[in-house]
């Protein structure tokens, strides 16, 4: 296998891992709604039409993935969820994907 094929295989593996991690659209939705700042679980539930347990499960996975942190917030007067720097980088990717989807996919 030449260098180009090796790099392509590595790229394909990385793409597959990315797709696997975000095949659950709820994770992407949680990250996207946290783009403007910290939210409590109640605020997240108001914006996403899913059960408390489903949202909590996804938040836990996002914490384990290093994309979200949970900490005390004066603004929220309690526990709130924040994006990490890697998740903030994803927001730019999501916005480009949203733009592309609106232009090329019929809903």
GROMACS elastic network, one bead per residue, 0.5 to 0.9 nm:
[ bonds ]
;  ai    aj funct       b0    kb
    1     4     6  0.81126   500
    1     5     6  0.59922   500
    1     6     6  0.63681   500
    2     5     6  0.54265   500
    2     6     6  0.62375   500
    2     7     6  0.87562   500
    3     6     6  0.50661   500
    3     7     6  0.61627   500
    3     8     6  0.85252   500
    4     7     6  0.51916   500
    4     8     6  0.60915   500
    4     9     6  0.86174   500
    5     9     6  0.60677   500
    5    10     6  0.85548   500
    6     9     6  0.51553   500
    6    10     6  0.62767   500
    6    11     6  0.86332   500
    7    10     6  0.50575   500
    7    11     6  0.61077   500
    7    12     6  0.86000   500
    8    12     6  0.60994   500
    8    13     6  0.85719   500
    9    12     6  0.50656   500
    9    13     6  0.61765   500
    9    14     6  0.86105   500
   10    13     6  0.51429   500
   10    14     6  0.62183   500
   10    15     6  0.86394   500
   11    14     6  0.50961   500
   11    15     6  0.61387   500
   11    16     6  0.86123   500
   12    15     6  0.50152   500
   12    16     6  0.61212   500
   12    17     6  0.86030   500
   13    16     6  0.50843   500
   13    17     6  0.62088   500
   13    18     6  0.86213   500
   14    17     6  0.51257   500
   14    18     6  0.61996   500
   14    19     6  0.86464   500
   15    18     6  0.50468   500
   15    19     6  0.61188   500
   15    20     6  0.85008   500
   16    19     6  0.50746   500
   16    20     6  0.60002   500
   16    21     6  0.85339   500
   17    20     6  0.50576   500
   17    21     6  0.61290   500
   17    22     6  0.86827   500
   18    21     6  0.52059   500
   18    22     6  0.63304   500
   18    23     6  0.84112   500
   19    22     6  0.52273   500
   19    23     6  0.55911   500
   20    23     6  0.51966   500
   20    24     6  0.80609   500
   21    24     6  0.72861   500
   21    27     6  0.85157   500
   22    25     6  0.62481   500
   22    26     6  0.83151   500
   22    27     6  0.64408   500
   22    28     6  0.63365   500
   23    26     6  0.87343   500
   23    27     6  0.84166   500
   23    28     6  0.86329   500
   24    27     6  0.59174   500
   24    28     6  0.72893   500
   24    58     6  0.89948   500
   25    28     6  0.51204   500
   25    29     6  0.61017   500
   25    30     6  0.86508   500
   26    30     6  0.61121   500
   26    31     6  0.85938   500
   26    48     6  0.84003   500
   26    50     6  0.84701   500
   26    54     6  0.85484   500
   26    55     6  0.76136   500
   26    58     6  0.71283   500
   27    30     6  0.52082   500
   27    31     6  0.62858   500
   27    32     6  0.85716   500
   27    55     6  0.84773   500
   27    58     6  0.59025   500
   27    59     6  0.76018   500
   27    61     6  0.84857   500
   27    62     6  0.72334   500
   28    31     6  0.51805   500
   28    32     6  0.60507   500
   28    33     6  0.86916   500
   28    94     6  0.82122   500
   29    32     6  0.50294   500
   29    33     6  0.61786   500
   29    34     6  0.86028   500
   29    48     6  0.76854   500
   30    33     6  0.53730   500
   30    34     6  0.63060   500
   30    35     6  0.88980   500
   30    44     6  0.74166   500
   30    48     6  0.78781   500
   30    55     6  0.80255   500
   30    58     6  0.80511   500
   30    59     6  0.76777   500
   31    34     6  0.52605   500
   31    35     6  0.65814   500
   31    62     6  0.85184   500
   31    67     6  0.80466   500
   31    68     6  0.78670   500
   31    82     6  0.89819   500
   31    83     6  0.70860   500
   31    87     6  0.70126   500
   31    88     6  0.84331   500
   31    90     6  0.83300   500
   31    91     6  0.75289   500
   32    35     6  0.52875   500
   32    36     6  0.85089   500
   32    90     6  0.87421   500
   32    91     6  0.64315   500
   32    94     6  0.76238   500
   32    95     6  0.89012   500
   33    36     6  0.70805   500
   33    37     6  0.83775   500
   33    39     6  0.86416   500
   33    44     6  0.76347   500
   33    47     6  0.78184   500
   33    48     6  0.87025   500
   34    37     6  0.54056   500
   34    38     6  0.60653   500
   34    39     6  0.66685   500
   34    44     6  0.83295   500
   34    81     6  0.76808   500
   34    82     6  0.66369   500
   34    83     6  0.64921   500
   35    38     6  0.82048   500
   35    82     6  0.85921   500
   35    83     6  0.72137   500
   35    87     6  0.87292   500
   35    88     6  0.70384   500
   35    91     6  0.68125   500
   37    81     6  0.84011   500
   37    82     6  0.64340   500
   37    83     6  0.75901   500
   38    73     6  0.80399   500
   38    75     6  0.84422   500
   38    76     6  0.79575   500
   38    80     6  0.57954   500
   38    81     6  0.52152   500
   38    83     6  0.75275   500
   39    42     6  0.79073   500
   39    43     6  0.57613   500
   39    44     6  0.63307   500
   39    76     6  0.70664   500
   39    79     6  0.84979   500
   39    80     6  0.51805   500
   39    81     6  0.54605   500
   39    82     6  0.71016   500
   40    43     6  0.51623   500
   40    44     6  0.62993   500
   40    45     6  0.86366   500
   40    73     6  0.89758   500
   40    76     6  0.64923   500
   40    78     6  0.77548   500
   40    79     6  0.62389   500
   40    81     6  0.61376   500
   41    44     6  0.50676   500
   41    45     6  0.61309   500
   41    46     6  0.86949   500
   41    52     6  0.80873   500
   41    55     6  0.80415   500
   41    56     6  0.77005   500
   41    79     6  0.81315   500
   41    80     6  0.69653   500
   41    81     6  0.75821   500
   42    45     6  0.50466   500
   42    46     6  0.62940   500
   42    47     6  0.88808   500
   42    52     6  0.85581   500
   43    46     6  0.51283   500
   43    47     6  0.65796   500
   43    48     6  0.88574   500
   44    47     6  0.52685   500
   44    48     6  0.61483   500
   44    55     6  0.80268   500
   45    48     6  0.52332   500
   45    49     6  0.67098   500
   45    50     6  0.69237   500
   45    51     6  0.74991   500
   45    52     6  0.67294   500
   45    55     6  0.73602   500
   46    49     6  0.72412   500
   48    51     6  0.86797   500
   48    55     6  0.83920   500
   50    53     6  0.83349   500
   50    54     6  0.64351   500
   50    55     6  0.65942   500
   51    54     6  0.52553   500
   51    55     6  0.63335   500
   51    56     6  0.85593   500
   52    55     6  0.53087   500
   52    56     6  0.60389   500
   52    57     6  0.85597   500
   53    56     6  0.50322   500
   53    57     6  0.60225   500
   53    58     6  0.86199   500
   54    57     6  0.51482   500
   54    58     6  0.63104   500
   54    59     6  0.86394   500
   55    58     6  0.51772   500
   55    59     6  0.61040   500
   55    60     6  0.86038   500
   56    59     6  0.50336   500
   56    60     6  0.61673   500
   56    61     6  0.86897   500
   57    60     6  0.51691   500
   57    61     6  0.63649   500
   57    62     6  0.87067   500
   58    61     6  0.50535   500
   58    62     6  0.61077   500
   58    63     6  0.85416   500
   59    62     6  0.50018   500
   59    63     6  0.61130   500
   59    64     6  0.85839   500
   59    68     6  0.72617   500
   59    69     6  0.87955   500
   59    70     6  0.89346   500
   59    81     6  0.82780   500
   60    63     6  0.50458   500
   60    64     6  0.62195   500
   60    65     6  0.85835   500
   60    68     6  0.84891   500
   61    65     6  0.60731   500
   61    66     6  0.86315   500
   61    67     6  0.88432   500
   61    68     6  0.88338   500
   62    66     6  0.62454   500
   62    67     6  0.52818   500
   62    68     6  0.54556   500
   62    69     6  0.81610   500
   63    66     6  0.51054   500
   63    67     6  0.58132   500
   63    69     6  0.56171   500
   63    70     6  0.76110   500
   64    67     6  0.76676   500
   64    68     6  0.81209   500
   64    69     6  0.89839   500
   65    68     6  0.77371   500
   66    69     6  0.73417   500
   66    83     6  0.89030   500
   66    84     6  0.70206   500
   66    86     6  0.78340   500
   66    87     6  0.81762   500
   67    82     6  0.85687   500
   67    83     6  0.59477   500
   67    84     6  0.51958   500
   67    85     6  0.76162   500
   67    86     6  0.62270   500
   67    88     6  0.83816   500
   68    81     6  0.65029   500
   68    82     6  0.55166   500
   68    84     6  0.54608   500
   68    87     6  0.71999   500
   69    80     6  0.83254   500
   69    81     6  0.56645   500
   69    82     6  0.52740   500
   69    83     6  0.63548   500
   69    84     6  0.66829   500
   70    79     6  0.65837   500
   70    80     6  0.56490   500
   70    82     6  0.63460   500
   70    83     6  0.89876   500
   71    78     6  0.80714   500
   71    79     6  0.54088   500
   71    80     6  0.56748   500
   71    81     6  0.66063   500
   71    82     6  0.78271   500
   72    75     6  0.89728   500
   72    76     6  0.78937   500
   72    77     6  0.74553   500
   72    78     6  0.52438   500
   72    80     6  0.60471   500
   72    81     6  0.86675   500
   73    76     6  0.52146   500
   73    77     6  0.57305   500
   73    78     6  0.55174   500
   73    79     6  0.59602   500
   73    80     6  0.59221   500
   73    81     6  0.87687   500
   74    78     6  0.67562   500
   74    79     6  0.88460   500
   75    78     6  0.80232   500
   75    80     6  0.87851   500
   76    79     6  0.68828   500
   76    80     6  0.64024   500
   77    80     6  0.84872   500
   83    86     6  0.79752   500
   83    87     6  0.56347   500
   83    88     6  0.62963   500
   84    87     6  0.52397   500
   84    88     6  0.62913   500
   84    89     6  0.88146   500
   85    89     6  0.63627   500
   85    90     6  0.87879   500
   86    89     6  0.50940   500
   86    90     6  0.65283   500
   87    91     6  0.65353   500
   88    91     6  0.51560   500
   88    92     6  0.71847   500
   89    92     6  0.56504   500
   89    93     6  0.69647   500
   90    94     6  0.60576   500
   90    95     6  0.85724   500
   91    95     6  0.60891   500
   91    96     6  0.86011   500
   92    95     6  0.51830   500
   92    96     6  0.63769   500
   92    97     6  0.86893   500
   93    96     6  0.52031   500
   93    97     6  0.62085   500
   93    98     6  0.86291   500
   94    98     6  0.60206   500
   94    99     6  0.85204   500
   95    98     6  0.50035   500
   95    99     6  0.61287   500
   95   100     6  0.85479   500
   96    99     6  0.50757   500
   96   100     6  0.61091   500
   96   101     6  0.85097   500
   97   100     6  0.50466   500
   97   101     6  0.59749   500
   97   102     6  0.85402   500
   98   101     6  0.50579   500
   98   102     6  0.61510   500
   98   103     6  0.86572   500
   99   102     6  0.52729   500
   99   103     6  0.64008   500
   99   104     6  0.87735   500
  100   103     6  0.51881   500
  100   104     6  0.60631   500
  100   105     6  0.79477   500
  101   104     6  0.52349   500
  101   105     6  0.51147   500
  101   106     6  0.81112   500
  102   105     6  0.60110   500
  102   106     6  0.75519   500
  102   107     6  0.83482   500
  103   106     6  0.82771   500
